[in-house]
Amino acid sequence: MLNSPFTVWEGDNVHGRRAVVTGVSVRLDSLFARAPGAARHVIATGLDLTGAAKGQLHGRFPSVDGDWLGVVNYEIGYADGRQGKLYLVDQLVPFHVLRKL
């Protein structure tokens, strides 16, 4: 777990402290928005960046402009439906693409 000044902790020093992990969904369409008018070239084995992916929020940081970024672990599936997924760890994600589960 990432230990940041903004990590939320539970427990105490006697019984142990643990970082609070919050279940979230990551709106991939918003996180990986395509440029307006960009040509589409389908790659069947590419990553499926549509819909939402389940993730675990375990840290947070503010930006200089006051926007919040979450530190999130999540998985992205492939367009061809294979079992394996790309597992992303400690990714900075804007809060506006996260939804609490």
C-alpha positions in Angstrom: 0.0 0.0 0.0 1.1 3.5 -0.8 1.6 5.6 2.4 0.8 9.2 1.5 0.0 12.1 3.7 -3.6 11.7 2.4 -3.9 7.9 2.9 -6.9 7.1 5.2 -6.0 4.6 7.9 -8.0 2.5 10.3 -7.0 0.6 13.5 -4.5 1.8 16.0 -0.9 1.4 17.1 -1.8 -1.3 19.6 -3.8 -3.6 17.3 -2.2 -2.5 14.0 -3.1 0.1 11.4 -4.3 -0.7 7.9 -4.8 1.6 4.9 -8.5 1.8 4.1 -9.2 0.3 0.7 -12.4 1.5 -1.0 -14.0 -0.5 -3.9 -14.5 1.8 -6.9 -15.4 1.5 -10.5 -13.1 3.3 -13.0 -14.9 4.8 -16.0 -12.5 3.9 -18.7 -14.4 5.8 -21.4 -13.7 9.0 -19.5 -10.2 8.2 -18.4 -9.1 7.3 -21.9 -11.2 9.7 -23.9 -10.4 9.7 -27.6 -9.5 12.9 -29.4 -12.4 14.4 -31.2 -12.5 13.3 -34.8 -9.8 10.7 -34.3 -9.9 7.9 -36.9 -10.8 4.5 -35.5 -8.7 1.5 -36.4 -10.0 -1.7 -34.7 -7.4 -4.0 -33.2 -9.2 -7.2 -32.1 -6.4 -8.1 -29.6 -6.2 -4.6 -28.1 -7.3 -3.4 -24.7 -11.1 -2.7 -24.2 -11.2 0.8 -22.9 -15.0 1.1 -22.8 -17.3 0.8 -19.9 -16.1 0.5 -16.3 -13.5 -1.6 -14.5 -13.6 -2.6 -10.8 -10.7 -1.2 -8.8 -9.4 -0.6 -5.3 -8.8 3.0 -4.2 -6.0 3.1 -1.6 -4.5 6.6 -1.6 -5.2 10.1 -2.7 -3.3 13.2 -3.7 -4.4 16.8 -4.5 -3.2 18.6 -7.5 -2.0 22.2 -7.4 -5.3 23.2 -8.9 -7.3 21.5 -6.1 -8.4 18.5 -8.1 -8.1 15.1 -6.4 -6.3 12.1 -7.8 -6.9 8.6 -6.5 -4.2 5.9 -6.3 -6.0 2.9 -7.7 -5.3 -0.7 -8.6 -7.5 -2.0 -11.4 -7.7 -4.4 -14.4 -8.4 -3.8 -18.0 -9.7 -6.6 -20.2 -8.8 -7.3 -23.8 -11.3 -6.8 -26.7 -11.0 -10.5 -27.8 -12.5 -11.6 -24.4 -9.5 -13.6 -23.2 -9.3 -14.6 -19.6 -6.1 -12.7 -18.7 -6.3 -9.0 -18.0 -3.8 -6.2 -17.7 -3.4 -5.5 -14.0 -2.4 -1.9 -13.2 -1.0 -1.0 -9.8 -0.8 2.4 -8.1 -2.2 4.4 -11.0 -3.0 8.1 -10.5 -6.6 8.5 -11.6 -8.7 11.7 -11.5 -11.5 11.4 -9.0 -14.1 12.4 -11.6 -13.7 9.0 -13.3 -14.2 7.1 -10.1 -17.5 5.9 -8.6 -17.7 4.2 -5.1 -19.0 0.7 -5.2 
